[in-house]
C-alpha cells in the first residue's frame, strides 16, 4: 500500500504480484476494495496496480474534483510513479469510462483495454437512476454497510463528494466516448452481465463491439447483474486469460 501526492491531492494505490502490469480502475463511489479478492487472484500471473480514485476510498478527502480530466490524469500519474510504461488497463462502470478515455488519448500506454459494465454516455434515465442511488441512504441498509467498507466511517462525506464530482463542469462530456469508439485501436474485451439496467444499458456493449475494430464481447448468462468482475469472478478471469492468449504477446514492458 502506498500514497503519492499529485495535483493537490494524496492518492492511494496498492500493488500486488509480478509480471505484466494490469491497472484496475474501480466503479463509481467505490474504491479498490470493491474488487474483493479479484486483484489477488490476478496477481498470481500479473503485477496488479489498484488505485483509489481521487476523493474516494483511502485517497485524500477533497471538496471538489480538479477539473474534468482529473481522474484520467491521476491514472497516468499512478502509472508513472510505479514505473509502468504501458499496462493492460481495465475498468468497471465509471472505471470503464476513465479507461476508455486513456485508450483514446494515449494508446501507446494501453496494451489492452478491458471494460466491465461499460458506459459510453449517461442517458437522462441513467442520470435519474444514479441520483437516486446517491440520495438519502438508511444507516442500516446494505448500501450503507458497503460504503462504510469501501471508504471508512466518513463514507457519507465521500459519497456526497462523488455526487458533487459528477456535476463537475465538462466531466460528463469528457467521459462520454460514444462518438469516439472507432478510435480505440488496441485489443478490447467487453464484459457484461445479461440483466439490463438504465445506468449500464446492455445495448452499450453491442454498440461498443460494433464500432471498435478489435473487440471481443463476453456477456455472462444466468441472470447476472451488470458487473462480471463482481458477480462472476471465475468467468471473468477465464475470459481475460483467454483474451490475452489471443491478443497479447505477453512481453513485460
C-alpha positions in Angstrom: 0.0 0.0 0.0 1.3 3.4 -0.9 0.4 7.1 -1.3 1.5 9.6 -3.9 0.9 13.4 -3.9 -0.3 14.8 -7.2 -2.1 17.9 -8.3 -3.1 19.0 -4.8 -4.3 15.6 -3.5 -2.8 12.4 -2.0 -3.7 9.4 -4.0 -3.8 5.8 -2.5 -2.7 2.8 -4.5 -1.8 -0.8 -3.9 0.5 -3.2 -5.8 0.3 -7.0 -5.9 2.2 -9.6 -7.7 4.8 -9.6 -10.5 4.7 -9.8 -14.3 3.0 -7.8 -17.0 1.2 -4.8 -15.3 -2.5 -4.5 -15.0 -4.2 -1.3 -13.9 -7.6 -1.8 -12.3 -10.0 1.2 -12.1 -13.0 0.8 -9.8 -16.6 1.8 -10.2 -18.4 4.9 -9.1 -18.4 5.9 -5.4 -16.3 2.9 -4.7 -12.6 2.1 -4.0 -10.1 -0.6 -4.9 -11.7 -2.7 -2.1 -14.7 -3.1 -4.4 -12.9 -5.7 -6.4 -12.7 -8.1 -3.4 -10.2 -10.9 -4.0 -10.0 -10.4 -7.8 -6.7 -8.4 -7.7 -5.0 -11.0 -5.6 -6.2 -13.7 -8.0 -4.9 -11.7 -11.0 -1.7 -11.1 -9.1 -0.8 -14.8 -9.4 0.2 -14.1 -13.0 0.4 -10.3 -13.3 1.7 -7.2 -11.5 -1.6 -5.6 -10.4 -2.0 -1.9 -9.6 -5.2 -0.8 -7.8 -5.7 2.9 -7.1 -8.5 4.5 -5.2 -9.8 7.4 -7.4 -9.2 11.0 -6.2 -11.5 11.8 -3.3 -12.6 8.2 -2.8 -11.7 5.2 -0.7 -8.3 5.7 1.0 -7.3 8.7 -1.1 -7.4 12.1 0.5 -10.7 13.7 1.1 -11.4 16.7 -1.1 -14.2 19.2 -1.7 -14.3 19.1 -5.5 -12.8 17.4 -8.5 -9.9 19.4 -10.0 -11.5 19.6 -13.5 -12.9 17.1 -15.9 -9.6 15.4 -16.7 -8.5 14.9 -13.1 -9.3 11.1 -12.7 -7.6 10.3 -16.0 -4.5 12.4 -15.2 -4.3 10.7 -11.9 -4.2 7.3 -13.6 -1.3 8.4 -15.7 0.5 9.6 -12.6 0.0 6.3 -10.8 1.5 4.5 -13.8 4.4 7.0 -13.8 5.2 6.6 -10.1 5.1 2.9 -10.3 7.4 2.9 -13.3 4.8 1.4 -15.8 5.3 2.5 -19.4 2.3 0.6 -20.6 -0.3 -1.7 -19.0 -3.3 -3.8 -19.5 -6.0 -1.3 -18.4 -9.3 -2.5 -17.1 -12.2 -0.6 -15.5 -15.8 -1.2 -14.4 -18.7 1.3 -14.8 -17.1 4.7 -14.1 -13.8 3.0 -14.4 -14.7 1.8 -17.9 -15.2 5.5 -18.9 -11.8 6.5 -17.5 -10.1 3.5 -19.1 -11.7 4.2 -22.5 -10.5 7.9 -22.3 -7.0 6.7 -21.6 -7.1 4.3 -24.5 -8.3 7.1 -26.9 -5.8 9.8 -25.7 -2.6 7.7 -25.3 -2.9 4.3 -27.0 0.8 3.7 -26.7 0.4 3.2 -22.9 -2.6 0.9 -23.1 -1.6 -2.6 -24.2 -5.1 -4.0 -24.0 -8.4 -2.5 -22.8 -10.9 -4.4 -20.7 -14.3 -2.8 -19.8 -16.8 -4.3 -17.5 -20.4 -3.0 -17.2 -19.3 -0.3 -19.7 -20.8 3.1 -20.0 -20.5 5.1 -23.2 -22.6 8.0 -22.1 -25.2 8.8 -19.4 -28.8 9.0 -20.6 -31.4 11.1 -18.8 -32.9 7.8 -17.4 -29.5 6.7 -16.2 -28.8 10.0 -14.6 -32.0 9.9 -12.7 -31.2 6.4 -11.5 -27.7 7.5 -10.4 -29.2 10.4 -8.5 -31.5 8.0 -6.6 -28.5 5.8 -5.7 -26.6 8.6 -4.2 -29.5 10.1 -2.4 -30.5 9.5 1.3 -29.3 6.1 2.5 -30.5 4.3 5.6 -27.7 3.7 8.1 -28.8 0.0 8.4 -29.1 -0.7 4.7 -26.8 -3.0 2.8 -25.7 0.0 0.7 -24.6 1.9 3.8 -22.6 -1.1 5.0 -20.9 -1.5 1.6 -19.9 2.2 1.5 -18.6 2.0 5.1 -16.4 -0.9 4.0 -15.2 0.9 0.9 -14.5 4.3 2.4 -14.5 4.1 6.2 -16.7 5.7 8.9 -16.8 9.0 6.9 -18.5 7.3 4.0 -21.3 9.9 3.8 -18.8 12.6 3.2 -17.2 10.6 0.4 -20.5 9.8 -1.3 -21.5 13.4 -1.0 -18.2 14.3 -2.7 -18.9 11.9 -5.5 -22.4 13.4 -6.0 -20.7 16.8 -6.4 -18.0 15.4 -8.6 -20.5 14.0 -11.1 -21.5 17.6 -11.8 -18.0 18.9 -12.4 -18.3 21.2 -15.5 -17.3 19.3 -18.6 -16.9 15.9 -16.8 -19.8 14.1 -18.4 -19.0 15.3 -21.9 -15.3 14.4 -21.4 -16.1 10.8 -20.3 -18.7 10.3 -23.0 -16.9 8.1 -25.6 -19.9 7.1 -27.7 -18.7 9.0 -30.8 -15.0 8.1 -30.4 -15.2 4.3 -30.0 -13.8 3.8 -33.5 -10.6 5.5 -32.3 -9.8 2.7 -29.8 -7.1 0.7 -31.6 -5.8 -1.9 -29.1 -7.4 -5.3 -28.4 -10.5 -4.7 -26.2 -12.5 -7.1 -24.1 -16.1 -6.0 -23.3 -17.8 -7.8 -20.3 -21.3 -7.5 -19.1 -23.9 -9.5 -17.2 -27.1 -10.4 -19.1 -29.5 -8.4 -16.9 -30.2 -4.9 -18.3 -30.3 -1.7 -16.3 -30.6 2.0 -17.1 -27.1 3.0 -15.8 -25.2 0.3 -17.7 -27.5 -0.4 -20.7 -26.8 -3.7 -22.3 -27.1 -2.0 -25.6 -23.9 -0.1 -24.9 -21.9 -3.3 -25.1 -23.2 -4.1 -28.6 -22.6 -0.5 -29.8 -19.0 -0.7 -28.5 -18.5 -4.1 -30.0 -19.7 -2.9 -33.4 -17.8 0.3 -33.6 -14.4 -0.6 -32.1 -12.3 -2.6 -34.5 -10.5 -5.2 -32.3 -13.1 -6.2 -29.7 -14.3 -9.4 -28.0 -17.6 -9.4 -26.3 -18.4 -11.6 -23.3 -22.0 -11.5 -21.9 -22.3 -13.7 -18.8 -25.6 -15.7 -18.8 -27.7 -16.8 -16.0 -29.4 -13.7 -14.7 -26.1 -11.9 -14.0 -26.0 -8.3 -12.8 -24.1 -5.7 -14.8 -20.6 -6.4 -13.5 -18.9 -9.7 -14.4 -15.9 -8.7 -12.3 -18.1 -8.6 -9.3 -20.7 -11.2 -9.9 -18.8 -13.9 -11.9 -15.1 -13.7 -10.9 -14.2 -17.1 -12.2 -15.8 -16.5 -15.5 -14.1 -13.1 -15.8 -10.7 -14.5 -15.0 -11.1 -17.2 -17.6 -12.4 -14.7 -20.2 -9.5 -12.3 -19.5 -6.8 -15.1 -19.7 -8.2 -16.4 -23.0 -8.4 -12.8 -24.3 -4.7 -12.2 -23.5 -3.7 -15.5 -25.0 -5.3 -14.5 -28.3 -4.3 -10.9 -28.4 -1.1 -10.1 -26.3 2.5 -11.2 -26.8 2.9 -11.4 -23.0 6.2 -9.5 -23.1 6.9 -7.4 -20.0 7.1 -3.7 -20.5 
